[in-house]
Amino acid sequence: MNQKILNVDKILDKISSIIETYESGAFKDLHVMHRELTCNMYYLSQEQVKAHQHWNKTYYNSKEKTNAAKERECDKLVPELYLCRKIMETAKGVSIAMGYEIKMN
């Protein structure tokens, strides 16, 4: 599990770095940044799939009696699923903005 977290952290660091550079306006090639961002979003989606599979496994192996209790347990044990979902949503917005800016130039 630690290897998964390290991989997710590495991807998130790269996405954050790209977005911070884009926000600052101190970039040389927006095409390259956009490509790197979308590739890292793809890698993050792969990690999201793995986290979802782990979440489902945890859910079905849970000793809890109710669905709500099982979901709470899984959310606590597999927090990277929520993290990946939220980062993907926001990174998609930045990717779209980059795409519009590329089209304008």
N, CA, C and O atoms as CSV, one atom per row, in Angstrom:
chain,resi,resn,atom,element,x,y,z
A,1,MET,N,N,0.816,-1.197,0.000
A,1,MET,CA,C,0.000,0.000,0.000
A,1,MET,C,C,0.861,1.264,0.000
A,1,MET,O,O,0.492,2.254,-0.632
A,2,ASN,N,N,1.987,1.250,0.687
A,2,ASN,CA,C,2.855,2.425,0.733
A,2,ASN,C,C,3.374,2.794,-0.639
A,2,ASN,O,O,3.519,3.977,-0.947
A,3,GLN,N,N,3.663,1.785,-1.487
A,3,GLN,CA,C,4.132,2.052,-2.843
A,3,GLN,C,C,3.058,2.791,-3.634
A,3,GLN,O,O,3.366,3.703,-4.401
A,4,LYS,N,N,1.792,2.399,-3.448
A,4,LYS,CA,C,0.684,3.070,-4.136
A,4,LYS,C,C,0.616,4.537,-3.726
A,4,LYS,O,O,0.444,5.423,-4.564
A,5,ILE,N,N,0.751,4.777,-2.438
A,5,ILE,CA,C,0.679,6.150,-1.937
A,5,ILE,C,C,1.840,6.968,-2.483
A,5,ILE,O,O,1.659,8.129,-2.850
A,6,LEU,N,N,3.039,6.374,-2.541
A,6,LEU,CA,C,4.192,7.083,-3.089
A,6,LEU,C,C,3.970,7.430,-4.555
A,6,LEU,O,O,4.306,8.531,-4.991
A,7,ASN,N,N,3.411,6.507,-5.308
A,7,ASN,CA,C,3.143,6.745,-6.720
A,7,ASN,C,C,2.118,7.869,-6.885
A,7,ASN,O,O,2.302,8.755,-7.721
A,8,VAL,N,N,1.054,7.841,-6.106
A,8,VAL,CA,C,0.041,8.889,-6.160
A,8,VAL,C,C,0.662,10.229,-5.775
A,8,VAL,O,O,0.399,11.244,-6.420
A,9,ASP,N,N,1.475,10.236,-4.736
A,9,ASP,CA,C,2.126,11.479,-4.308
A,9,ASP,C,C,3.009,12.052,-5.404
A,9,ASP,O,O,3.033,13.264,-5.618
A,10,LYS,N,N,3.731,11.187,-6.096
A,10,LYS,CA,C,4.610,11.633,-7.184
A,10,LYS,C,C,3.783,12.264,-8.312
A,10,LYS,O,O,4.151,13.311,-8.846
A,11,ILE,N,N,2.689,11.634,-8.662
A,11,ILE,CA,C,1.808,12.154,-9.714
A,11,ILE,C,C,1.200,13.486,-9.282
A,11,ILE,O,O,1.156,14.436,-10.063
A,12,LEU,N,N,0.735,13.552,-8.040
A,12,LEU,CA,C,0.130,14.789,-7.538
A,12,LEU,C,C,1.131,15.931,-7.481
A,12,LEU,O,O,0.787,17.076,-7.777
A,13,ASP,N,N,2.369,15.627,-7.102
A,13,ASP,CA,C,3.414,16.651,-7.091
A,13,ASP,C,C,3.642,17.214,-8.483
A,13,ASP,O,O,3.796,18.424,-8.651
A,14,LYS,N,N,3.664,16.338,-9.481
A,14,LYS,CA,C,3.881,16.778,-10.863
A,14,LYS,C,C,2.708,17.625,-11.340
A,14,LYS,O,O,2.907,18.668,-11.963
A,15,ILE,N,N,1.492,17.184,-11.055
A,15,ILE,CA,C,0.302,17.956,-11.444
A,15,ILE,C,C,0.318,19.325,-10.769
A,15,ILE,O,O,0.047,20.336,-11.416
A,16,SER,N,N,0.630,19.363,-9.489
A,16,SER,CA,C,0.686,20.633,-8.752
A,16,SER,C,C,1.737,21.566,-9.335
A,16,SER,O,O,1.502,22.765,-9.483
A,17,SER,N,N,2.886,21.013,-9.663
A,17,SER,CA,C,3.968,21.817,-10.238
A,17,SER,C,C,3.541,22.433,-11.569
A,17,SER,O,O,3.800,23.610,-11.822
A,18,ILE,N,N,2.892,21.645,-12.412
A,18,ILE,CA,C,2.425,22.150,-13.710
A,18,ILE,C,C,1.401,23.256,-13.520
A,18,ILE,O,O,1.469,24.291,-14.182
A,19,ILE,N,N,0.456,23.040,-12.621
A,19,ILE,CA,C,-0.604,24.032,-12.393
A,19,ILE,C,C,-0.024,25.309,-11.798
A,19,ILE,O,O,-0.433,26.405,-12.182
A,20,GLU,N,N,0.921,25.190,-10.867
A,20,GLU,CA,C,1.548,26.377,-10.282
A,20,GLU,C,C,2.314,27.173,-11.334
A,20,GLU,O,O,2.264,28.403,-11.342
A,21,THR,N,N,3.015,26.484,-12.212
A,21,THR,CA,C,3.739,27.153,-13.291
A,21,THR,C,C,2.770,27.847,-14.232
A,21,THR,O,O,3.010,28.980,-14.649
A,22,TYR,N,N,1.686,27.181,-14.568
A,22,TYR,CA,C,0.665,27.760,-15.449
A,22,TYR,C,C,0.047,29.009,-14.810
A,22,TYR,O,O,-0.132,30.034,-15.468
A,23,GLU,N,N,-0.271,28.904,-13.531
A,23,GLU,CA,C,-0.870,30.031,-12.822
A,23,GLU,C,C,0.065,31.238,-12.780
A,23,GLU,O,O,-0.387,32.378,-12.886
A,24,SER,N,N,1.366,30.991,-12.628
A,24,SER,CA,C,2.328,32.088,-12.526
A,24,SER,C,C,2.560,32.779,-13.867
A,24,SER,O,O,3.004,33.927,-13.910
A,25,GLY,N,N,2.260,32.081,-14.956
A,25,GLY,CA,C,2.500,32.640,-16.285
A,25,GLY,C,C,3.949,32.538,-16.716
A,25,GLY,O,O,4.317,33.049,-17.773
A,26,ALA,N,N,4.782,31.882,-15.911
A,26,ALA,CA,C,6.215,31.782,-16.204
A,26,ALA,C,C,6.532,30.479,-16.926
A,26,ALA,O,O,7.359,29.690,-16.469
A,27,PHE,N,N,5.869,30.264,-18.055
A,27,PHE,CA,C,6.108,29.040,-18.808
A,27,PHE,C,C,6.560,29.387,-20.213
A,27,PHE,O,O,6.266,30.464,-20.731
A,28,LYS,N,N,7.280,28.453,-20.818
A,28,LYS,CA,C,7.817,28.683,-22.162
A,28,LYS,C,C,6.983,27.977,-23.223
A,28,LYS,O,O,6.732,28.540,-24.289
A,29,ASP,N,N,6.555,26.762,-22.944
A,29,ASP,CA,C,5.836,25.989,-23.945
A,29,ASP,C,C,4.570,25.393,-23.325
A,29,ASP,O,O,4.619,24.377,-22.631
A,30,LEU,N,N,3.458,26.038,-23.587
A,30,LEU,CA,C,2.184,25.598,-23.037
A,30,LEU,C,C,1.779,24.232,-23.592
A,30,LEU,O,O,1.123,23.449,-22.905
A,31,HIS,N,N,2.165,23.954,-24.821
A,31,HIS,CA,C,1.846,22.655,-25.428
A,31,HIS,C,C,2.458,21.513,-24.611
A,31,HIS,O,O,1.798,20.508,-24.343
A,32,VAL,N,N,3.706,21.675,-24.225
A,32,VAL,CA,C,4.401,20.642,-23.450
A,32,VAL,C,C,3.746,20.495,-22.076
A,32,VAL,O,O,3.518,19.379,-21.609
A,33,MET,N,N,3.449,21.609,-21.441
A,33,MET,CA,C,2.810,21.554,-20.123
A,33,MET,C,C,1.451,20.865,-20.209
A,33,MET,O,O,1.106,20.045,-19.358
A,34,HIS,N,N,0.687,21.206,-21.241
A,34,HIS,CA,C,-0.640,20.608,-21.412
A,34,HIS,C,C,-0.516,19.100,-21.616
A,34,HIS,O,O,-1.289,18.325,-21.051
A,35,ARG,N,N,0.445,18.695,-22.415
A,35,ARG,CA,C,0.680,17.258,-22.648
A,35,ARG,C,C,1.057,16.576,-21.345
A,35,ARG,O,O,0.534,15.504,-21.039
A,36,GLU,N,N,1.959,17.176,-20.566
A,36,GLU,CA,C,2.377,16.583,-19.294
A,36,GLU,C,C,1.209,16.491,-18.320
A,36,GLU,O,O,1.058,15.494,-17.614
A,37,LEU,N,N,0.385,17.534,-18.286
A,37,LEU,CA,C,-0.759,17.531,-17.382
A,37,LEU,C,C,-1.729,16.414,-17.752
A,37,LEU,O,O,-2.157,15.654,-16.884
A,38,THR,N,N,-2.077,16.309,-19.028
A,38,THR,CA,C,-3.037,15.279,-19.432
A,38,THR,C,C,-2.468,13.870,-19.238
A,38,THR,O,O,-3.204,12.952,-18.876
A,39,CYS,N,N,-1.181,13.696,-19.473
A,39,CYS,CA,C,-0.564,12.383,-19.233
A,39,CYS,C,C,-0.609,12.030,-17.746
A,39,CYS,O,O,-0.903,10.891,-17.383
A,40,ASN,N,N,-0.319,12.999,-16.899
A,40,ASN,CA,C,-0.364,12.735,-15.461
A,40,ASN,C,C,-1.789,12.519,-14.969
A,40,ASN,O,O,-2.006,11.783,-14.007
A,41,MET,N,N,-2.752,13.146,-15.614
A,41,MET,CA,C,-4.153,12.874,-15.283
A,41,MET,C,C,-4.494,11.424,-15.642
A,41,MET,O,O,-5.233,10.759,-14.916
A,42,TYR,N,N,-3.959,10.946,-16.745
A,42,TYR,CA,C,-4.163,9.553,-17.129
A,42,TYR,C,C,-3.549,8.618,-16.078
A,42,TYR,O,O,-4.183,7.651,-15.656
A,43,TYR,N,N,-2.316,8.914,-15.663
A,43,TYR,CA,C,-1.665,8.075,-14.654
A,43,TYR,C,C,-2.454,8.105,-13.343
A,43,TYR,O,O,-2.584,7.086,-12.664
A,44,LEU,N,N,-2.972,9.272,-12.998
A,44,LEU,CA,C,-3.774,9.379,-11.789
A,44,LEU,C,C,-5.061,8.575,-11.922
A,44,LEU,O,O,-5.522,7.974,-10.951
A,45,SER,N,N,-5.640,8.561,-13.114
A,45,SER,CA,C,-6.865,7.766,-13.307
A,45,SER,C,C,-6.568,6.275,-13.151
A,45,SER,O,O,-7.420,5.523,-12.677
A,46,GLN,N,N,-5.380,5.846,-13.541
A,46,GLN,CA,C,-5.003,4.444,-13.315
A,46,GLN,C,C,-4.937,4.136,-11.821
A,46,GLN,O,O,-5.375,3.074,-11.378
A,47,GLU,N,N,-4.388,5.069,-11.052
A,47,GLU,CA,C,-4.327,4.894,-9.597
A,47,GLU,C,C,-5.730,4.937,-8.992
A,47,GLU,O,O,-6.011,4.249,-8.011
A,48,GLN,N,N,-6.597,5.740,-9.579
A,48,GLN,CA,C,-7.978,5.821,-9.102
A,48,GLN,C,C,-8.686,4.482,-9.307
A,48,GLN,O,O,-9.446,4.046,-8.443
A,49,VAL,N,N,-8.446,3.841,-10.420
A,49,VAL,CA,C,-9.041,2.526,-10.685
A,49,VAL,C,C,-8.551,1.514,-9.642
A,49,VAL,O,O,-9.340,0.732,-9.111
A,50,LYS,N,N,-7.258,1.534,-9.357
A,50,LYS,CA,C,-6.708,0.619,-8.347
A,50,LYS,C,C,-7.331,0.890,-6.975
A,50,LYS,O,O,-7.673,-0.036,-6.241
A,51,ALA,N,N,-7.472,2.181,-6.645
A,51,ALA,CA,C,-8.069,2.546,-5.354
A,51,ALA,C,C,-9.528,2.106,-5.298
A,51,ALA,O,O,-10.004,1.650,-4.258
A,52,HIS,N,N,-10.228,2.243,-6.406
A,52,HIS,CA,C,-11.633,1.826,-6.442
A,52,HIS,C,C,-11.758,0.315,-6.261
A,52,HIS,O,O,-12.661,-0.159,-5.571
A,53,GLN,N,N,-10.862,-0.431,-6.872
A,53,GLN,CA,C,-10.870,-1.886,-6.699
A,53,GLN,C,C,-10.584,-2.247,-5.235
A,53,GLN,O,O,-11.208,-3.150,-4.678
A,54,HIS,N,N,-9.647,-1.538,-4.628
A,54,HIS,CA,C,-9.334,-1.781,-3.211
A,54,HIS,C,C,-10.518,-1.412,-2.334
A,54,HIS,O,O,-10.825,-2.121,-1.375
A,55,TRP,N,N,-11.188,-0.304,-2.655
A,55,TRP,CA,C,-12.368,0.141,-1.910
A,55,TRP,C,C,-13.452,-0.936,-1.989
A,55,TRP,O,O,-14.044,-1.295,-0.971
A,56,ASN,N,N,-13.715,-1.453,-3.194
A,56,ASN,CA,C,-14.736,-2.494,-3.363
A,56,ASN,C,C,-14.386,-3.769,-2.590
A,56,ASN,O,O,-15.252,-4.380,-1.964
A,57,LYS,N,N,-13.127,-4.157,-2.638
A,57,LYS,CA,C,-12.688,-5.344,-1.905
A,57,LYS,C,C,-12.899,-5.148,-0.408
A,57,LYS,O,O,-13.372,-6.047,0.288
A,58,THR,N,N,-12.543,-3.962,0.076
A,58,THR,CA,C,-12.724,-3.653,1.491
A,58,THR,C,C,-14.201,-3.665,1.857
A,58,THR,O,O,-14.579,-4.154,2.922
A,59,TYR,N,N,-15.030,-3.129,0.978
A,59,TYR,CA,C,-16.477,-3.079,1.215
A,59,TYR,C,C,-17.046,-4.490,1.363
A,59,TYR,O,O,-17.775,-4.771,2.314
A,60,TYR,N,N,-16.717,-5.362,0.438
A,60,TYR,CA,C,-17.295,-6.702,0.459
A,60,TYR,C,C,-16.704,-7.592,1.546
A,60,TYR,O,O,-17.317,-8.589,1.928
A,61,ASN,N,N,-15.533,-7.247,2.043
A,61,ASN,CA,C,-14.932,-8.011,3.138
A,61,ASN,C,C,-15.217,-7.400,4.504
A,61,ASN,O,O,-14.763,-7.923,5.521
A,62,SER,N,N,-15.949,-6.320,4.536
A,62,SER,CA,C,-16.236,-5.618,5.784
A,62,SER,C,C,-17.128,-6.449,6.703
A,62,SER,O,O,-18.004,-7.183,6.246
A,63,LYS,N,N,-16.894,-6.320,7.976
A,63,LYS,CA,C,-17.711,-6.999,8.984
A,63,LYS,C,C,-18.894,-6.137,9.431
A,63,LYS,O,O,-19.744,-6.589,10.198
A,64,GLU,N,N,-18.940,-4.900,8.948
A,64,GLU,CA,C,-20.036,-4.002,9.317
A,64,GLU,C,C,-21.361,-4.554,8.799
A,64,GLU,O,O,-21.388,-5.303,7.822
A,65,LYS,N,N,-22.453,-4.184,9.453
A,65,LYS,CA,C,-23.774,-4.729,9.117
A,65,LYS,C,C,-24.531,-3.892,8.094
A,65,LYS,O,O,-25.275,-4.437,7.278
A,66,THR,N,N,-24.350,-2.569,8.127
A,66,THR,CA,C,-25.122,-1.706,7.227
A,66,THR,C,C,-24.244,-1.175,6.097
A,66,THR,O,O,-23.022,-1.090,6.218
A,67,ASN,N,N,-24.903,-0.823,4.998
A,67,ASN,CA,C,-24.165,-0.267,3.854
A,67,ASN,C,C,-23.450,1.025,4.228
A,67,ASN,O,O,-22.303,1.240,3.837
A,68,ALA,N,N,-24.127,1.884,4.985
A,68,ALA,CA,C,-23.532,3.169,5.377
A,68,ALA,C,C,-22.270,2.954,6.213
A,68,ALA,O,O,-21.270,3.645,6.023
A,69,ALA,N,N,-22.321,2.005,7.128
A,69,ALA,CA,C,-21.151,1.723,7.974
A,69,ALA,C,C,-20.018,1.144,7.134
A,69,ALA,O,O,-18.851,1.464,7.361
A,70,LYS,N,N,-20.351,0.301,6.173
A,70,LYS,CA,C,-19.336,-0.267,5.282
A,70,LYS,C,C,-18.672,0.845,4.463
A,70,LYS,O,O,-17.452,0.866,4.302
A,71,GLU,N,N,-19.487,1.762,3.952
A,71,GLU,CA,C,-18.950,2.869,3.148
A,71,GLU,C,C,-18.038,3.761,3.974
A,71,GLU,O,O,-16.974,4.165,3.504
A,72,ARG,N,N,-18.445,4.074,5.208
A,72,ARG,CA,C,-17.598,4.900,6.084
A,72,ARG,C,C,-16.265,4.223,6.358
A,72,ARG,O,O,-15.213,4.860,6.336
A,73,GLU,N,N,-16.326,2.923,6.615
A,73,GLU,CA,C,-15.102,2.164,6.868
A,73,GLU,C,C,-14.177,2.212,5.646
A,73,GLU,O,O,-12.975,2.443,5.780
A,74,CYS,N,N,-14.739,1.996,4.469
A,74,CYS,CA,C,-13.948,2.004,3.240
A,74,CYS,C,C,-13.361,3.388,2.970
A,74,CYS,O,O,-12.204,3.508,2.566
A,75,ASP,N,N,-14.151,4.419,3.191
A,75,ASP,CA,C,-13.663,5.782,2.980
A,75,ASP,C,C,-12.476,6.097,3.888
A,75,ASP,O,O,-11.559,6.817,3.492
A,76,LYS,N,N,-12.496,5.560,5.096
A,76,LYS,CA,C,-11.385,5.762,6.029
A,76,LYS,C,C,-10.153,4.956,5.611
A,76,LYS,O,O,-9.022,5.430,5.727
A,77,LEU,N,N,-10.384,3.741,5.127
A,77,LEU,CA,C,-9.274,2.859,4.786
A,77,LEU,C,C,-8.680,3.117,3.400
A,77,LEU,O,O,-7.537,2.748,3.133
A,78,VAL,N,N,-9.458,3.750,2.523
A,78,VAL,CA,C,-8.996,4.012,1.153
A,78,VAL,C,C,-9.235,5.498,0.816
A,78,VAL,O,O,-10.037,5.803,-0.066
A,79,PRO,N,N,-8.554,6.415,1.503
A,79,PRO,CA,C,-8.787,7.841,1.276
A,79,PRO,C,C,-8.303,8.331,-0.085
A,79,PRO,O,O,-8.743,9.378,-0.560
A,80,GLU,N,N,-7.396,7.576,-0.718
A,80,GLU,CA,C,-6.875,8.022,-2.011
A,80,GLU,C,C,-7.945,8.017,-3.103
A,80,GLU,O,O,-7.792,8.705,-4.112
A,81,LEU,N,N,-9.028,7.253,-2.919
A,81,LEU,CA,C,-10.090,7.253,-3.920
A,81,LEU,C,C,-10.741,8.634,-4.000
A,81,LEU,O,O,-10.925,9.170,-5.093
A,82,TYR,N,N,-11.085,9.202,-2.863
A,82,TYR,CA,C,-11.683,10.536,-2.830
A,82,TYR,C,C,-10.692,11.583,-3.331
A,82,TYR,O,O,-11.056,12.485,-4.086
A,83,LEU,N,N,-9.457,11.457,-2.909
A,83,LEU,CA,C,-8.412,12.394,-3.319
A,83,LEU,C,C,-8.245,12.392,-4.835
A,83,LEU,O,O,-8.205,13.452,-5.461
A,84,CYS,N,N,-8.148,11.210,-5.417
A,84,CYS,CA,C,-7.990,11.103,-6.879
A,84,CYS,C,C,-9.187,11.723,-7.590
A,84,CYS,O,O,-9.022,12.440,-8.577
A,85,ARG,N,N,-10.365,11.454,-7.104
A,85,ARG,CA,C,-11.586,11.958,-7.731
A,85,ARG,C,C,-11.594,13.485,-7.748
A,85,ARG,O,O,-11.898,14.090,-8.776
A,86,LYS,N,N,-11.270,14.100,-6.641
A,86,LYS,CA,C,-11.292,15.564,-6.546
A,86,LYS,C,C,-10.189,16.202,-7.379
A,86,LYS,O,O,-10.425,17.205,-8.052
A,87,ILE,N,N,-9.002,15.641,-7.342
A,87,ILE,CA,C,-7.891,16.187,-8.130
A,87,ILE,C,C,-8.192,16.064,-9.615
A,87,ILE,O,O,-7.889,16.977,-10.383
A,88,MET,N,N,-8.780,14.955,-10.028
A,88,MET,CA,C,-9.127,14.769,-11.446
A,88,MET,C,C,-10.119,15.840,-11.898
A,88,MET,O,O,-9.988,16.381,-12.996
A,89,GLU,N,N,-11.096,16.143,-11.068
A,89,GLU,CA,C,-12.091,17.168,-11.413
A,89,GLU,C,C,-11.435,18.531,-11.624
A,89,GLU,O,O,-11.706,19.211,-12.614
A,90,THR,N,N,-10.585,18.918,-10.701
A,90,THR,CA,C,-9.961,20.240,-10.795
A,90,THR,C,C,-8.907,20.306,-11.887
A,90,THR,O,O,-8.797,21.316,-12.581
A,91,ALA,N,N,-8.131,19.242,-12.047
A,91,ALA,CA,C,-7.107,19.221,-13.094
A,91,ALA,C,C,-7.754,19.266,-14.473
A,91,ALA,O,O,-7.196,19.843,-15.406
A,92,LYS,N,N,-8.915,18.665,-14.601
A,92,LYS,CA,C,-9.634,18.701,-15.876
A,92,LYS,C,C,-9.993,20.142,-16.247
A,92,LYS,O,O,-9.897,20.536,-17.409
A,93,GLY,N,N,-10.404,20.913,-15.254
A,93,GLY,CA,C,-10.716,22.325,-15.493
A,93,GLY,C,C,-9.496,23.100,-15.965
A,93,GLY,O,O,-9.593,23.910,-16.887
A,94,VAL,N,N,-8.364,22.860,-15.350
A,94,VAL,CA,C,-7.128,23.536,-15.744
A,94,VAL,C,C,-6.719,23.094,-17.145
A,94,VAL,O,O,-6.277,23.912,-17.952
A,95,SER,N,N,-6.864,21.817,-17.431
A,95,SER,CA,C,-6.524,21.298,-18.750
A,95,SER,C,C,-7.379,21.949,-19.837
A,95,SER,O,O,-6.880,22.280,-20.913
A,96,ILE,N,N,-8.647,22.128,-19.556
A,96,ILE,CA,C,-9.545,22.790,-20.511
A,96,ILE,C,C,-9.111,24.237,-20.729
A,96,ILE,O,O,-9.084,24.721,-21.860
A,97,ALA,N,N,-8.772,24.922,-19.640
A,97,ALA,CA,C,-8.314,26.316,-19.746
A,97,ALA,C,C,-7.036,26.404,-20.573
A,97,ALA,O,O,-6.887,27.305,-21.399
A,98,MET,N,N,-6.122,25.475,-20.354
A,98,MET,CA,C,-4.883,25.451,-21.138
A,98,MET,C,C,-5.202,25.234,-22.618
A,98,MET,O,O,-4.615,25.879,-23.487
A,99,GLY,N,N,-6.110,24.345,-22.892
A,99,GLY,CA,C,-6.510,24.067,-24.263
A,99,GLY,C,C,-7.076,25.297,-24.955
A,99,GLY,O,O,-6.757,25.564,-26.114
A,100,TYR,N,N,-7.921,26.053,-24.242
A,100,TYR,CA,C,-8.476,27.285,-24.792
A,100,TYR,C,C,-7.374,28.293,-25.070
A,100,TYR,O,O,-7.385,28.963,-26.103
A,101,GLU,N,N,-6.426,28.402,-24.154
A,101,GLU,CA,C,-5.329,29.349,-24.327
A,101,GLU,C,C,-4.448,28.951,-25.510
A,101,GLU,O,O,-3.973,29.818,-26.244
A,102,ILE,N,N,-4.229,27.668,-25.700
A,102,ILE,CA,C,-3.452,27.189,-26.844
A,102,ILE,C,C,-4.158,27.549,-28.139
A,102,ILE,O,O,-3.520,27.984,-29.098
A,103,LYS,N,N,-5.474,27.371,-28.172
A,103,LYS,CA,C,-6.248,27.693,-29.376
A,103,LYS,C,C,-6.206,29.169,-29.710
A,103,LYS,O,O,-6.238,29.540,-30.883
A,104,MET,N,N,-6.135,30.021,-28.691
A,104,MET,CA,C,-6.127,31.469,-28.919
A,104,MET,C,C,-4.808,31.939,-29.520
A,104,MET,O,O,-4.766,32.969,-30.193
A,105,ASN,N,N,-3.735,31.197,-29.282
A,105,ASN,CA,C,-2.414,31.628,-29.765
A,105,ASN,C,C,-2.079,31.061,-31.096
A,105,ASN,O,O,-1.004,31.333,-31.630
